[in-house]
Structure formats: structure tokens, C-alpha cells
Amino acid sequence: MFNPFLMSPGLFNMLSRIAAFLVLAPSLGLGCLSISNAQPAAKRMAAVGTRTLHAFPVAIYSNISVQDLNRLLIDSFRESNFALLAAKKDADGATAYQFSYPIENNGKSGSLVFAFKVDGTVTNGKCMNCFLRWGQIQDESEMAKLPWMARYDLSSRLYQDIDRAYASIKTRSRDYLDPQHGFDYKALWSGERNRPGYDNSYVKVKLPDLKREMVRAFTDSGFVLLRDSNPAADAADSVLAFSFPVDADKPAGVVYSIQVASQFDADGLCYPCETRPVYDPYQALPPAGLSAMSGRLTLASRFEAGLGSAYDQTKAATERYLRPRTQFIRPPKSAPPGSPRPPPVPMVVT
């Protein structure tokens, strides 16, 4: 049977980097160190099962005592706001480290669990080749159940603290790292982000006031408001639908909408209200008569100019309400209105 631990560090390093393109998320591997004095488990949210896929190492260590490696791993996470839950051998003889991270859900305290394993060859209490495996948030599915703002707050703390812990491990263990493998860790935190699919996220503003500013920005830029699908002040989901006229004397034209998904604080203010455009550049446009052909020929340029103006005014009117640490985002440029829809991509049968 193939044994990966018999590979040279250089070959192992090469294969690990290739595998990084194949693995979509960090997962846990095997290990064989042991630690005592683990703290009792704190109350936490339900954990999902730990995956044991091919977990290539963050680092490979040699000539460091097991005791010193244990200490620097634990200290690095403790100093980054984690609490040790357990560090013990598993069924494979691995040392499985588990750390808890505090969270709040609906006013109740709980925690997530971050876990990783270490394995390798130990002789007389010293690592000859010890592998620090990728870590994993065991309760990551629970994060999706949190309200959006709680999720934003947790992410901004949790991922930065994980990165901080690994940076500390790298600094403290530099003298024992395999020089060819190095410290193969990619930072999890890349700055504040909104939920996938949403451009801008607002707080400390009433939903009707936010909508009013967006409607004013679009109507001042040549759009016609068609409807607000749910004008209620506490609408959880609503759509502002606009039309950009093809002909100056007719309201029918290019339909462009803004979807607003909202949740609110105790004072009824957005916490947050998130927006995204809903626009199909390939939509069928109303037929144009002979007198309207000139308007149709300039439609694309007029539409882009109007849209640019609408977002300029929206930014000026709403930027002060953006969720902290975020910037106003404009949607990417799309195909001109009325463009022919691209043919479907044919399926490739192998």
C-alpha cells in the first residue's frame, strides 16, 4: 500500500501544492502526538462531523520536542481568543486538538469548535517529521443559522483570530520548519464582505427612507418607477422595479429592478438592509415605430449614462448608512439592453 509518509519532503511539498487546487476547503487529517491537562468542554452549538479527507500539512516539523510543539500550538490559539477543549489521541493514534470560540445566538452564549490534528514520527519525545494538518471549523453550518449582522460580526472576529493564531505558530516554530515545505497557510480573512449576491448593506436607516433615496436617484436619472412590490416599513423582501423608456414619450422600456432584503433592530432600523440589482440585458424590448428608431439607436448609451447617474446619486445619498467597514459597490457593466441572448452552452458527453 502507498505510504505518503515515506515520500521525501520535496516530493510531498510538490504534491501538496497540486492538491491545494483540488481541495475546496481545509479538512482534517491524521496525527499521533498526545497532550494532557485538557480542559472540560464548554457549552457549545451542535457540531457537525469532522471530515478526514486528504489533509495536506500546513507545516512539517523536525528536531522539536513534542512538549514544546504542544505548548506553542496551544498558546498560539489561547492568545487568539480560543479556549482549549481537548487535545488527545484518537483511534488512529493521532492527537486531535479542539478549541472553542465564543459566540452569541439570540442572546444566548455558545461556541464554535475549531479542530486540527498532528501526526508524524517521534523518537525519544522529539519530532523527526511531525505534520501540522489543516484545521477546520466543525460547526460552520451553524454560522449560516445566525442573523446576518451576528454572522458578519462573528466572521470578522473568528477568521482574523484564526489567521492570528497561525501567524503566531509560524513565528514561534520557524527554527523547526522543513525548509522545502515552509509554512503553507493561506489567510482566511480578506476584509469585510457582504452576503454573496448582494452589493450594498445598510444600517441605521429606516427602510422607507432608504427606498425613497434610491427611487429619487433613479427617477432623477431618467428611470420611471413602476412599482414597489412591498412598501411596508418592515418588509423582509421587496423589489423596486423601474423602466428606462425606449421612447421619450412612452414609459415602456428597459426593466431594471433593485431587490431589497431586510432585517431590523429593536428600533425598526435596517440591521441590515441589503440591495442587489435584478436586470436581464437580453430582455425583449417594446417594439419601436418608425419615429422611434433614433431613440432605439441611442438607447444603449442613454441607458448606461442614466444608470451611472443613478448609482452616483444613490452613493451620495446612502453612503453614510453603509454597514461599517464596507464600501459602496456598483454592479459590473453588462451587455447593452436588447442584446441577443447567447445560445446555450452545449453539453459535452465524455
ZITAZI-V387442 format. One record per pair of residues at least 6 apart in sequence whose ideal C-beta (glycine too) atoms are under 8 Angstrom apart, sorted by the first residue. I is the first residue (numbers start at 0). J is the second residue. D is the distance in Angstrom with one decimal. If there is no record, write none. Layout:
<<I | J | D> <I | J | D>>
//
This chain:
<<3 | 11 | 6.8> <4 | 119 | 7.7> <4 | 120 | 7.4> <4 | 128 | 7.2> <6 | 14 | 7.4> <8 | 59 | 6.1> <8 | 128 | 7.8> <8 | 177 | 4.9> <8 | 179 | 5.0> <8 | 180 | 5.7> <9 | 179 | 4.9> <11 | 59 | 7.6> <11 | 180 | 7.0> <12 | 177 | 7.8> <12 | 179 | 5.2> <12 | 180 | 4.4> <12 | 181 | 7.9> <12 | 183 | 7.9> <14 | 55 | 7.7> <15 | 55 | 3.7> <15 | 56 | 6.9> <15 | 180 | 7.4> <15 | 183 | 6.7> <16 | 183 | 7.5> <18 | 53 | 6.3> <18 | 55 | 5.5> <19 | 55 | 7.1> <19 | 183 | 7.8> <22 | 52 | 6.8> <22 | 53 | 7.1> <22 | 55 | 7.7> <24 | 135 | 7.7> <25 | 54 | 7.5> <25 | 133 | 3.8> <25 | 134 | 6.4> <25 | 135 | 5.6> <26 | 50 | 4.5> <26 | 51 | 7.1> <26 | 52 | 4.4> <26 | 53 | 7.9> <26 | 54 | 5.1> <26 | 133 | 6.2> <26 | 135 | 5.7> <27 | 49 | 5.3> <27 | 50 | 6.4> <27 | 51 | 5.8> <27 | 52 | 8.0> <27 | 54 | 5.4> <27 | 95 | 7.9> <27 | 114 | 6.3> <27 | 115 | 6.2> <27 | 116 | 5.5> <27 | 132 | 6.0> <27 | 133 | 6.9> <27 | 134 | 7.3> <27 | 135 | 5.4> <28 | 51 | 6.9> <28 | 53 | 7.5> <28 | 54 | 3.0> <28 | 55 | 7.6> <28 | 56 | 7.4> <28 | 93 | 7.9> <28 | 116 | 5.6> <28 | 118 | 6.9> <28 | 130 | 7.2> <28 | 132 | 3.7> <28 | 133 | 7.1> <29 | 51 | 7.4> <29 | 54 | 7.8> <29 | 91 | 5.0> <29 | 93 | 4.8> <29 | 116 | 6.2> <29 | 118 | 4.7> <29 | 132 | 7.4> <30 | 89 | 7.4> <30 | 91 | 7.4> <30 | 92 | 7.7> <30 | 93 | 3.0> <30 | 94 | 4.8> <30 | 95 | 6.7> <30 | 116 | 3.6> <30 | 117 | 4.3> <30 | 118 | 3.6> <30 | 119 | 7.7> <30 | 130 | 7.5> <30 | 132 | 6.6> <31 | 88 | 7.4> <31 | 91 | 7.4> <31 | 92 | 4.5> <31 | 93 | 5.4> <31 | 94 | 6.7> <31 | 117 | 7.6> <31 | 118 | 4.6> <31 | 119 | 6.5> <31 | 121 | 7.1> <32 | 65 | 5.4> <32 | 68 | 7.1> <32 | 69 | 6.7> <32 | 93 | 7.7> <32 | 94 | 3.8> <32 | 117 | 4.9> <32 | 118 | 7.3> <32 | 119 | 7.6> <32 | 121 | 6.9> <32 | 129 | 6.8> <33 | 65 | 7.8> <33 | 86 | 7.9> <33 | 87 | 6.7> <33 | 88 | 5.0> <33 | 94 | 5.4> <34 | 69 | 4.8> <34 | 73 | 7.5> <34 | 86 | 3.7> <34 | 87 | 6.9> <34 | 94 | 6.2> <34 | 96 | 7.7> <37 | 83 | 6.3> <37 | 84 | 7.0> <37 | 85 | 4.5> <37 | 86 | 5.3> <37 | 87 | 6.2> <38 | 82 | 6.7> <38 | 83 | 5.2> <38 | 84 | 6.4> <38 | 85 | 7.8> <39 | 84 | 7.9> <40 | 84 | 4.9> <40 | 85 | 6.9> <40 | 97 | 7.9> <40 | 99 | 7.5> <41 | 82 | 6.6> <41 | 84 | 6.9> <41 | 99 | 5.2> <41 | 110 | 5.7> <42 | 108 | 7.5> <42 | 109 | 6.5> <42 | 110 | 7.3> <43 | 99 | 5.9> <43 | 109 | 5.4> <43 | 110 | 4.1> <43 | 111 | 7.0> <43 | 112 | 6.2> <43 | 138 | 7.1> <44 | 102 | 7.3> <44 | 104 | 6.9> <44 | 109 | 4.6> <44 | 110 | 7.0> <44 | 111 | 6.7> <44 | 138 | 5.3> <44 | 141 | 4.5> <45 | 138 | 7.0> <45 | 141 | 6.7> <46 | 112 | 5.5> <46 | 137 | 4.5> <46 | 138 | 5.1> <47 | 137 | 6.0> <47 | 138 | 6.4> <47 | 139 | 7.3> <47 | 140 | 5.4> <47 | 141 | 8.0> <48 | 137 | 7.9> <49 | 114 | 6.2> <49 | 135 | 6.8> <49 | 137 | 5.9> <50 | 135 | 7.0> <54 | 116 | 7.6> <54 | 132 | 4.5> <54 | 133 | 5.0> <55 | 132 | 7.8> <55 | 133 | 7.0> <55 | 183 | 7.5> <56 | 130 | 4.1> <56 | 131 | 5.6> <56 | 132 | 5.7> <56 | 133 | 7.5> <56 | 180 | 7.1> <56 | 183 | 7.1> <57 | 131 | 4.9> <57 | 132 | 7.0> <57 | 133 | 6.1> <57 | 165 | 7.1> <57 | 182 | 6.5> <57 | 183 | 5.6> <57 | 184 | 5.0> <58 | 130 | 7.7> <58 | 131 | 4.5> <58 | 168 | 7.6> <58 | 169 | 7.6> <58 | 172 | 6.8> <58 | 176 | 5.7> <58 | 177 | 7.3> <58 | 180 | 6.8> <58 | 181 | 7.7> <58 | 182 | 5.1> <58 | 183 | 7.1> <58 | 184 | 7.9> <59 | 119 | 7.8> <59 | 128 | 6.1> <59 | 129 | 7.2> <59 | 130 | 5.7> <59 | 131 | 7.7> <59 | 176 | 7.1> <59 | 177 | 3.8> <59 | 180 | 4.8> <60 | 68 | 6.2> <60 | 119 | 7.4> <60 | 126 | 5.0> <60 | 128 | 7.6> <60 | 129 | 4.5> <60 | 130 | 7.9> <60 | 131 | 7.0> <60 | 172 | 6.4> <60 | 175 | 4.7> <60 | 176 | 6.6> <60 | 177 | 7.2> <61 | 126 | 5.9> <61 | 127 | 5.8> <61 | 128 | 5.9> <61 | 129 | 7.4> <61 | 175 | 6.3> <61 | 177 | 6.6> <62 | 125 | 6.7> <62 | 126 | 7.1> <62 | 175 | 5.8> <63 | 125 | 6.9> <63 | 126 | 5.2> <63 | 129 | 7.5> <63 | 172 | 7.1> <63 | 175 | 4.0> <64 | 124 | 5.7> <64 | 125 | 5.2> <64 | 126 | 7.5> <65 | 121 | 5.9> <65 | 124 | 5.5> <65 | 125 | 7.0> <65 | 126 | 6.4> <65 | 129 | 7.8> <66 | 124 | 7.1> <68 | 117 | 7.3> <68 | 126 | 6.2> <68 | 129 | 6.5> <68 | 172 | 7.3> <68 | 175 | 7.8> <69 | 86 | 7.1> <69 | 94 | 7.9> <71 | 168 | 6.4> <71 | 171 | 4.5> <71 | 172 | 5.9> <72 | 96 | 6.6> <72 | 117 | 7.5> <72 | 131 | 7.6> <72 | 168 | 6.3> <73 | 83 | 5.7> <73 | 86 | 7.0> <73 | 96 | 7.6> <74 | 167 | 7.8> <74 | 171 | 7.9> <75 | 164 | 4.8> <75 | 165 | 7.6> <75 | 167 | 3.9> <75 | 168 | 4.6> <75 | 171 | 6.7> <76 | 83 | 7.3> <76 | 96 | 8.0> <76 | 98 | 5.0> <76 | 113 | 7.7> <76 | 164 | 4.7> <77 | 83 | 6.6> <78 | 164 | 7.6> <78 | 167 | 6.5> <79 | 160 | 4.4> <79 | 161 | 7.3> <79 | 163 | 4.5> <79 | 164 | 4.0> <79 | 167 | 6.9> <80 | 100 | 6.8> <80 | 101 | 7.5> <80 | 156 | 7.5> <80 | 160 | 5.0> <81 | 98 | 3.9> <81 | 99 | 6.7> <81 | 100 | 5.6> <81 | 113 | 6.5> <81 | 160 | 7.0> <81 | 164 | 6.8> <82 | 98 | 6.4> <82 | 99 | 4.9> <82 | 100 | 7.9> <82 | 101 | 8.0> <82 | 110 | 7.8> <83 | 96 | 7.7> <83 | 97 | 7.6> <83 | 98 | 5.8> <84 | 97 | 4.2> <84 | 98 | 6.2> <84 | 99 | 5.2> <84 | 112 | 6.7> <85 | 95 | 7.1> <85 | 96 | 7.5> <85 | 97 | 4.6> <86 | 94 | 6.1> <86 | 95 | 7.3> <86 | 96 | 4.8> <86 | 97 | 7.3> <87 | 94 | 6.8> <87 | 95 | 6.4> <88 | 94 | 5.9> <88 | 95 | 7.6> <89 | 95 | 4.8> <89 | 116 | 7.4> <91 | 118 | 7.8> <92 | 118 | 7.9> <93 | 116 | 4.7> <93 | 117 | 7.2> <93 | 118 | 5.2> <94 | 116 | 6.4> <94 | 117 | 5.2> <94 | 118 | 7.6> <95 | 114 | 6.4> <95 | 115 | 7.9> <95 | 116 | 5.2> <96 | 114 | 6.3> <96 | 115 | 5.5> <96 | 116 | 7.0> <96 | 117 | 7.3> <97 | 112 | 5.6> <97 | 113 | 7.5> <97 | 114 | 4.7> <97 | 137 | 7.9> <98 | 112 | 7.0> <98 | 113 | 4.9> <98 | 114 | 7.3> <99 | 110 | 4.0> <99 | 111 | 7.1> <99 | 112 | 5.8> <99 | 113 | 7.9> <100 | 110 | 5.7> <100 | 111 | 4.8> <100 | 112 | 7.6> <100 | 113 | 6.1> <100 | 157 | 5.9> <100 | 160 | 7.2> <101 | 108 | 6.7> <101 | 109 | 7.7> <101 | 110 | 5.4> <102 | 108 | 7.7> <102 | 109 | 5.4> <102 | 110 | 6.0> <102 | 111 | 5.9> <102 | 145 | 7.7> <102 | 149 | 7.9> <102 | 153 | 5.6> <103 | 109 | 7.2> <103 | 149 | 6.9> <104 | 144 | 7.6> <104 | 145 | 5.9> <104 | 149 | 7.0> <111 | 136 | 5.8> <111 | 137 | 7.4> <111 | 138 | 4.5> <111 | 139 | 7.7> <111 | 141 | 6.9> <111 | 142 | 7.3> <111 | 157 | 7.0> <112 | 136 | 7.3> <112 | 137 | 4.4> <112 | 138 | 5.6> <113 | 134 | 5.7> <113 | 135 | 7.3> <113 | 136 | 5.5> <113 | 137 | 7.2> <113 | 161 | 6.7> <114 | 134 | 6.4> <114 | 135 | 6.1> <114 | 137 | 5.5> <115 | 131 | 7.2> <115 | 132 | 5.5> <115 | 133 | 6.7> <115 | 134 | 3.6> <115 | 135 | 7.1> <116 | 132 | 4.8> <117 | 129 | 6.0> <117 | 130 | 6.6> <117 | 131 | 5.5> <117 | 132 | 6.7> <118 | 129 | 7.1> <118 | 130 | 5.3> <118 | 132 | 7.2> <119 | 126 | 5.8> <119 | 127 | 7.0> <119 | 128 | 4.8> <119 | 129 | 3.4> <119 | 130 | 5.1> <120 | 126 | 7.3> <120 | 127 | 4.3> <120 | 128 | 4.9> <120 | 129 | 7.3> <121 | 127 | 6.8> <121 | 129 | 7.0> <126 | 175 | 7.6> <128 | 177 | 7.9> <131 | 168 | 7.5> <134 | 161 | 7.3> <136 | 142 | 7.7> <136 | 157 | 7.7> <142 | 150 | 5.9> <142 | 153 | 6.4> <142 | 154 | 7.5> <143 | 150 | 7.5> <145 | 153 | 6.6> <146 | 262 | 6.2> <147 | 194 | 6.6> <147 | 262 | 6.1> <147 | 271 | 6.3> <147 | 273 | 7.5> <148 | 202 | 7.7> <148 | 262 | 7.5> <148 | 270 | 5.4> <148 | 271 | 6.2> <151 | 191 | 7.5> <151 | 322 | 7.0> <155 | 188 | 7.7> <155 | 191 | 6.4> <155 | 324 | 7.3> <158 | 187 | 4.1> <158 | 188 | 4.0> <159 | 188 | 4.7> <161 | 187 | 5.6> <161 | 188 | 7.9> <162 | 186 | 4.8> <162 | 187 | 5.7> <162 | 188 | 5.4> <165 | 184 | 4.9> <168 | 182 | 8.0> <169 | 176 | 8.0> <169 | 182 | 4.5> <169 | 184 | 7.1> <176 | 182 | 6.1> <190 | 324 | 7.7> <191 | 322 | 7.7> <191 | 323 | 7.8> <191 | 324 | 4.0> <191 | 325 | 5.3> <193 | 199 | 7.0> <193 | 200 | 4.7> <193 | 273 | 6.4> <193 | 322 | 7.5> <193 | 325 | 6.5> <193 | 328 | 7.7> <194 | 200 | 7.6> <194 | 273 | 6.3> <196 | 275 | 5.8> <197 | 260 | 7.0> <197 | 273 | 4.1> <197 | 274 | 6.6> <197 | 275 | 4.8> <198 | 274 | 6.0> <198 | 275 | 5.3> <198 | 276 | 7.1> <198 | 328 | 4.3> <198 | 329 | 7.5> <198 | 330 | 6.2> <199 | 273 | 7.0> <199 | 274 | 5.1> <199 | 317 | 7.5> <199 | 321 | 6.4> <199 | 325 | 7.5> <199 | 327 | 6.1> <199 | 328 | 5.7> <200 | 271 | 4.5> <200 | 272 | 7.5> <200 | 273 | 4.8> <200 | 274 | 8.0> <200 | 321 | 6.8> <200 | 322 | 4.1> <200 | 325 | 6.0> <201 | 209 | 5.8> <201 | 269 | 5.0> <201 | 271 | 5.6> <201 | 272 | 4.8> <201 | 273 | 7.4> <201 | 274 | 7.5> <201 | 317 | 6.5> <201 | 320 | 4.5> <201 | 321 | 6.2> <201 | 322 | 6.7> <202 | 268 | 7.0> <202 | 269 | 5.5> <202 | 270 | 5.7> <202 | 271 | 4.9> <202 | 272 | 7.9> <202 | 320 | 6.4> <202 | 321 | 7.8> <202 | 322 | 5.3> <202 | 323 | 7.6> <203 | 268 | 5.5> <203 | 269 | 7.1> <203 | 320 | 5.8> <204 | 268 | 6.2> <204 | 269 | 5.3> <204 | 272 | 7.4> <204 | 317 | 7.6> <204 | 320 | 4.3> <205 | 232 | 6.7> <205 | 267 | 6.6> <205 | 268 | 6.1> <205 | 269 | 7.3> <206 | 232 | 5.9> <206 | 233 | 7.2> <206 | 234 | 6.5> <206 | 259 | 7.2> <206 | 261 | 5.5> <206 | 263 | 7.6> <206 | 269 | 6.0> <206 | 272 | 5.7> <207 | 230 | 7.5> <207 | 232 | 5.3> <209 | 259 | 7.6> <209 | 269 | 6.5> <209 | 272 | 5.8> <209 | 317 | 6.5> <209 | 320 | 6.9> <210 | 227 | 6.7> <210 | 230 | 7.9> <210 | 237 | 7.8> <210 | 239 | 6.3> <210 | 259 | 6.9> <212 | 313 | 6.9> <212 | 316 | 4.1> <212 | 317 | 5.4> <213 | 239 | 6.3> <213 | 257 | 6.1> <213 | 274 | 7.6> <213 | 313 | 5.6> <213 | 316 | 7.9> <213 | 317 | 7.3> <214 | 224 | 5.6> <214 | 239 | 6.4> <215 | 312 | 7.3> <215 | 316 | 7.2> <216 | 308 | 8.0> <216 | 309 | 5.0> <216 | 310 | 7.6> <216 | 311 | 7.9> <216 | 312 | 3.6> <216 | 313 | 4.3> <216 | 316 | 6.1> <217 | 224 | 7.2> <217 | 239 | 7.8> <217 | 241 | 5.3> <217 | 255 | 7.9> <217 | 257 | 8.0> <217 | 309 | 4.5> <217 | 313 | 7.8> <218 | 224 | 6.0> <218 | 241 | 7.9> <219 | 308 | 7.5> <219 | 309 | 7.8> <219 | 312 | 6.2> <220 | 305 | 4.6> <220 | 306 | 7.4> <220 | 308 | 3.9> <220 | 309 | 4.0> <220 | 312 | 6.6> <221 | 243 | 6.3> <221 | 244 | 7.5> <221 | 301 | 7.2> <221 | 305 | 4.1> <221 | 308 | 7.6> <222 | 241 | 4.1> <222 | 242 | 6.7> <222 | 243 | 5.3> <222 | 255 | 6.8> <222 | 305 | 6.4> <222 | 309 | 6.5> <223 | 241 | 6.3> <223 | 242 | 4.7> <223 | 243 | 7.6> <223 | 244 | 6.5> <223 | 250 | 4.8> <223 | 252 | 7.7> <224 | 239 | 7.1> <224 | 240 | 7.6> <224 | 241 | 5.8> <225 | 240 | 4.3> <225 | 241 | 6.2> <225 | 242 | 5.5> <225 | 254 | 7.5> <226 | 238 | 8.0> <226 | 239 | 7.9> <226 | 240 | 5.2> <227 | 237 | 6.3> <227 | 238 | 7.5> <227 | 239 | 5.6> <227 | 240 | 7.9> <228 | 237 | 5.1> <228 | 238 | 4.3> <228 | 239 | 7.9> <228 | 240 | 7.2> <229 | 236 | 7.0> <229 | 237 | 3.8> <229 | 238 | 7.8> <230 | 237 | 7.4> <231 | 237 | 7.8> <232 | 267 | 6.9> <233 | 261 | 7.7> <233 | 263 | 6.3> <233 | 267 | 6.9> <234 | 259 | 7.5> <234 | 261 | 6.3> <235 | 260 | 7.1> <235 | 261 | 5.8> <235 | 262 | 7.1> <236 | 258 | 7.4> <236 | 259 | 7.3> <236 | 260 | 5.4> <236 | 261 | 7.3> <237 | 258 | 7.6> <237 | 259 | 5.2> <237 | 261 | 7.7> <238 | 256 | 5.2> <238 | 257 | 7.1> <238 | 258 | 5.1> <238 | 259 | 7.3> <238 | 277 | 6.8> <239 | 256 | 6.3> <239 | 257 | 4.5> <239 | 259 | 7.1> <240 | 254 | 6.5> <240 | 255 | 7.9> <240 | 256 | 4.6> <241 | 254 | 7.3> <241 | 255 | 5.1> <241 | 256 | 6.7> <241 | 257 | 7.8> <242 | 250 | 5.7> <242 | 251 | 6.5> <242 | 252 | 4.8> <242 | 253 | 6.8> <242 | 254 | 5.8> <242 | 255 | 7.6> <243 | 252 | 4.8> <243 | 253 | 4.3> <243 | 255 | 6.2> <243 | 301 | 7.7> <243 | 302 | 5.3> <243 | 305 | 5.9> <243 | 306 | 7.8> <243 | 336 | 7.6> <244 | 250 | 5.7> <244 | 251 | 6.9> <244 | 252 | 4.1> <245 | 251 | 6.7> <245 | 252 | 4.4> <245 | 253 | 7.2> <245 | 284 | 6.0> <245 | 285 | 6.0> <245 | 287 | 6.1> <245 | 291 | 6.7> <245 | 294 | 5.9> <245 | 295 | 6.2> <245 | 298 | 5.9> <246 | 252 | 7.7> <246 | 287 | 6.9> <246 | 291 | 4.5> <246 | 294 | 5.0> <247 | 294 | 6.5> <249 | 285 | 7.5> <251 | 285 | 4.3> <252 | 284 | 7.2> <252 | 285 | 6.9> <253 | 282 | 7.1> <253 | 284 | 6.7> <253 | 298 | 7.4> <253 | 302 | 5.8> <253 | 336 | 4.4> <253 | 337 | 7.6> <254 | 278 | 7.7> <254 | 279 | 7.7> <254 | 282 | 6.2> <255 | 276 | 7.0> <255 | 277 | 7.9> <255 | 278 | 5.0> <255 | 306 | 7.3> <256 | 276 | 7.1> <256 | 277 | 4.1> <256 | 278 | 6.9> <257 | 274 | 5.6> <257 | 275 | 7.4> <257 | 276 | 6.0> <257 | 277 | 7.2> <258 | 274 | 6.9> <258 | 275 | 5.4> <258 | 276 | 7.7> <258 | 277 | 5.2> <259 | 272 | 5.8> <259 | 273 | 7.2> <259 | 274 | 5.3> <260 | 272 | 7.3> <260 | 273 | 5.0> <260 | 274 | 8.0> <261 | 269 | 6.1> <261 | 271 | 7.7> <261 | 272 | 4.2> <261 | 273 | 7.4> <262 | 269 | 7.8> <262 | 270 | 5.8> <262 | 271 | 7.0> <262 | 272 | 7.8> <263 | 269 | 6.5> <263 | 270 | 5.5> <264 | 270 | 4.0> <269 | 320 | 7.4> <271 | 322 | 5.3> <275 | 330 | 7.9> <276 | 330 | 4.8> <278 | 330 | 7.7> <278 | 333 | 6.8> <280 | 333 | 4.7> <280 | 334 | 4.1> <280 | 335 | 6.7> <280 | 336 | 5.7> <280 | 337 | 7.8> <280 | 338 | 5.5> <281 | 334 | 7.0> <281 | 337 | 7.8> <281 | 338 | 5.7> <281 | 339 | 7.0> <281 | 340 | 4.0> <281 | 341 | 7.8> <282 | 336 | 7.4> <282 | 337 | 7.6> <284 | 295 | 7.9> <284 | 298 | 7.9> <284 | 336 | 6.8> <284 | 337 | 4.7> <287 | 294 | 7.1> <287 | 295 | 4.6> <298 | 335 | 7.8> <298 | 336 | 6.1> <298 | 337 | 6.9> <299 | 335 | 3.9> <299 | 336 | 6.3> <299 | 337 | 7.8> <302 | 335 | 7.5> <302 | 336 | 5.3> <303 | 332 | 7.6> <303 | 335 | 7.8> <310 | 329 | 5.1> <310 | 330 | 7.9> <313 | 327 | 8.0> <314 | 327 | 4.6> <314 | 329 | 7.9> <317 | 327 | 7.6> <318 | 327 | 5.3> <321 | 327 | 6.2>>
//
